[in-house]
Amino acid sequence: MLNGHSFTRRLLAIILALTFAPCARARQQPVGVQKSSPVAPQELKKTPAQDEEVLQVTTELVQIAATVFDAKGRFVEDLRPEQFELKVDGRAVAVSFFERVAAGTPRDRGRIAPPAGGGRANVSAPAEPVSDDAGRTIYFFVDDQHMTPQSLARVRQAILIFVENSMGERDEVAVASPTGQIGFLQQLTDDKTVLRAAISRLASVRGIVADAERPPIRIEEAHAVVEQNNRSVLDYLVNETIKDSPASMTRALAETLVLSRVNDVLRAAAQLNRTTLLTLLSLLRASSGRGGRKIVFFVSEGFMLQSANADDRDMMQRVTDAAARADAVLYALDARGLATNPDFQAARAGGFDAGGLLANASPGAEGLARSQEPLRQLAADTGGRALLNSNALDKSVAAALEETSRYYLLAWKPEGAGAGAGAGGGGRFRKIELKITGRPDLTVRVHKGFLAPRAASSVAKAGAASPPAKTSTPQDEMRAAVSAAYARAELPVFAAAHYAESAGAGAMVNVSVGVSSDALSFKAAEGGRAAGALDLACFILDDAGRQVQNYFSRLDVSARSSVVEGGAPVRDVAQDFSFKDLKPGLYQVRAAARDSVSGRVGSATQWIEVPDLSRGQLALSSPVIGVAAAAGSAIAPATLSAGRPLARGSRLYYSLFVYNAARGAGGALPPGVAVRAMVLSSGRAVAEGGEREVPTDGIEDFSRLPFADELSLAVLPSGRYTLQVTATDRVAGKSATRLAKFTIR
């Protein structure tokens, strides 16, 4: 470890100069790079992402995931493919692919490569063991339309406990709701700051509890009247209506009015149900564009389906189908916790049931069970479980994640054209049954079915003219990639963003965007050279999803043919973009790159927070990570990592600014700030630097103190890590922390 002011000054000269590089600066490469001028900012247009379903392939293979538990709820290991009895619509089908997988592992992310021909089971080696660092994809779908303020408060707290205490470094989590009040923050992220902000946006909304007239008619009572033909409940509502009406009100008229109101309540409830299920359906369909298994926690106070409403049945099947295609497992949580009969609640509005009609009919007790039935059905039909009647929501989440940490992956060849789960869907519902032969004591959880593709409704006329294909420009393609729900991976793009404060430009976010030179394609050019080009786009959006600034740029790349064929080391082909004069708040950087020769497009996103320095609180800029190629006694030339993996055995350099440090002796003495950095893996410190004093010699502006240091990576294996830097203001007795993620390869 190098110490002293000489090290700090030399390192700051290397790295901080790079931090404040001019906008759109091209990096030097082993190939010639010529920068084109950035295109003027343009309006970001939303482009719908294409559905990429997991349960797919109409003529190749259909795949499903299954979990198997014994009587004590333990996952059953070491089952063989011949033990699985698979039926589709009651007909036995042969398993063509079989594997045990650990959730969050690379195998889980990549899924299967369908074996050619099929027929014989392909048994792979056991999956790698589950570890705390295994990345999971987790959605919390909070049904805020069917939730009281008290339940919503418990749900917010339970999700927050998970984020703070149980979320792994490689986990990606999203919080969503049918009302859309979370807005732009309703997307997968591993950034806890973003998740805290998303959770805080969950506010109570008024759903259907009762109508506004007297006596108030609850949804439970409306269901009892129509679905159960409960005469006692109807008589109670009619009697109360007569009591609250003029003397001329006849019983026949009162019953007509009650039935009309009952139907109004049911129609309003059906609309709420549809909105909830449609939003859940959209989430599942969008998640199919991301590989690997997903765990969806459907948190609700329940709702009631109507037997006469065909839309309810259709929506439930469509959700089941979408979950199967996305390889998503739903765990339903009742936000009411230990629920009680609503009829026993003292706060219930309405008249006094002197005749005992409502008590005898007990619509509340039946209503509780009916409101939980959709939760049970959605969970069972998607391979999950309904976790009801528990006040420990955080423990229910932990139990579900443990249950889904291992699973069996099976695939089969569908019979006949259109028999598989193709991209279209919407046809007949195909029922899936899975059992373990000779083991009735075991519980198998699996998706219960999917919608087969609809038959073609019409055939195109021979010789009919096809509509002209739409042409798109490189900017159109990158704009579509930037707008997509998930990053595109055809071209491996890196985007490293960091925040800093400048006296002249205010709050700035600097972003390095590019690709590795070995990912580019080239074509032959004159003089034995090869030519290529890289189109780049970089956008910054606020936490409401509004575009703040953007850039488009183009890099022309040329090299000797021998260099392209492997005659030079791999380097970055990248540009730096600066977004200036930003207001305090959360921002998301979205970047895209397009290889002009191959047409491949890739994208990347990163969240970043700009603190409010006007409050005078201690704050840090983003740590800027630099790296030397090899360790040595002297300081090797440092370059920004730009989000690319760092080499094993190298030294990690980092730099940052400390803002608003207090001055001692009433402002007469310089600030006293100490910085400590450590490298975290799965929440544990695996490398640590000693406490370093922030130098103040020669600093004229004490409001922004520069600091730089290094950490050795010599003992760390390949993997993903987090750099945690904490500054402690000894004068004010306060501290501030910033995180930066990096990978060692």
Secondary structure, 3 states (H helix, E strand, C coil): CCCHHHHHHHHHHHHHHHHCCCCCEECCCCCEEEECCCECCCCCCCCCCCCCCCCCCCCCCEEEEEEEECCCCCECCCCCHHHEEEEECCEECCCCEEEEEECCCHHHHHCCCCCCCCCCCCECCCCCCCCCCCCCEEEEEECHHHCCHHHHHHHHHHHHHHHHHHCCCCCEEEEECCCCCCHHHCCCECCHHHHHHHHHCCCCCCCCCECCCCCCCEHHHHHHHHCCCCHHHHHHHHHHHHHCCCCCCCHHHHHHHHHHHHHHHHHHHHHHHHHHHHHHHHHHHHHCCCCCCEEEEEEECCCCCCCCCHHHHHHHHHHHHHHHHHCEEEEEEECCCCCCCHHHCCCCCCCCCCCCHHHHHCHHHHHHHHHHHHHHHHHHHECCCEECCCCCHHHHHHHHHHHCCEEEEEEECCCCCCCCCCCCCEEEEEEEEEEECCCCCCEEEEECEEEEECCCCCCCCCCCCCCCCCCCCHHHHHHHHHHCCCCCECCCEEEEEEEEEECCCEEEEEEEEEEEHHHCCCEEEHHHEEEEEEEEEEEEEECCCCEEEEEEEEEEEEEEHHHHHHHCCCCEEEEEEEECCCCCEEEEEEEEEEECCCCCEEEEEEEEEECCHHHCCCEECCCEEEECCCCCCCCCCCEECCCCCECCCCEEEEEEEEECCCEEHHHCEEECEEEEEEEEECCEEEEECCCEECCCCCCCCCCEEEEEEEEECCCCCCEEEEEEEEEEECCCCEEEEEEEEEEEC
